Amino acid sequence: MEAISLIFIITSILIILTPGQDMILVMSRSISQGQKAGVITALGVCFGLLGHTLLATFGLGALLMTSEFLFDLIKLIGASYLIYIGYQLLSSKNPKLTMKDLPKTSYKKMFLQGALTNIMNPKIAIFYFSYLPQFVNSDTNNQALQLLILGLTYAILTFFIKAPIGFISGLLSIWIKSRPSVLSYMNKTSGIVFIVLGLKLASEQKN
């Protein structure tokens, strides 16, 4: 569909690959309780993102069509947040994954934990608020539908990226922890992506 562009797919993949709370949770579960645990936790994270998608669709779609002042305010807040994330990633010195053993728990609780830790993270809500609108065609009247499709696509991409990572991280845990340069490279690349997105958002005009 028109709402899904190659640029959106590429930037989303780079962002999803950035080590963060969700990635650490998925990898930790896999290392502690096996590959299936990592996949189930990744599925929970995906469902949490679906919640953010609905919030963005039914709230943000209306805000995008309001006053010039609100549009500029939202735009500047979102752009500043994206640039801030990019700066943090670029300036990080020693990226580490602190993957301590987690308490044993059921697969149902793993799923719920993945979903709840994601949906209750306000930073992810702000991220959706600032990221998705950049790929919405403002010349059409179906902006809410576009946001919904973009959010669903992002959530699906998240599962198909983080589930395999969770599956293999138990086997690669020693390799990952002994090579911080891998995480450093990922951080630098993602940092540049965030800053470019922030600058792009700051230059957008309301039609």
Secondary structure as GFF3:
##gff-version 3
##sequence-region A 1 207
A	DSSP	alpha_helix	6	16	.	.	.	ID=ss1
A	DSSP	alpha_helix	21	33	.	.	.	ID=ss2
A	DSSP	alpha_helix	35	55	.	.	.	ID=ss3
A	DSSP	pi_helix	56	60	.	.	.	ID=ss4
A	DSSP	alpha_helix	61	63	.	.	.	ID=ss5
A	DSSP	alpha_helix	68	91	.	.	.	ID=ss6
A	DSSP	alpha_helix	107	119	.	.	.	ID=ss7
A	DSSP	alpha_helix	122	131	.	.	.	ID=ss8
A	DSSP	three_ten_helix	132	135	.	.	.	ID=ss9
A	DSSP	alpha_helix	143	177	.	.	.	ID=ss10
A	DSSP	alpha_helix	180	202	.	.	.	ID=ss11
###
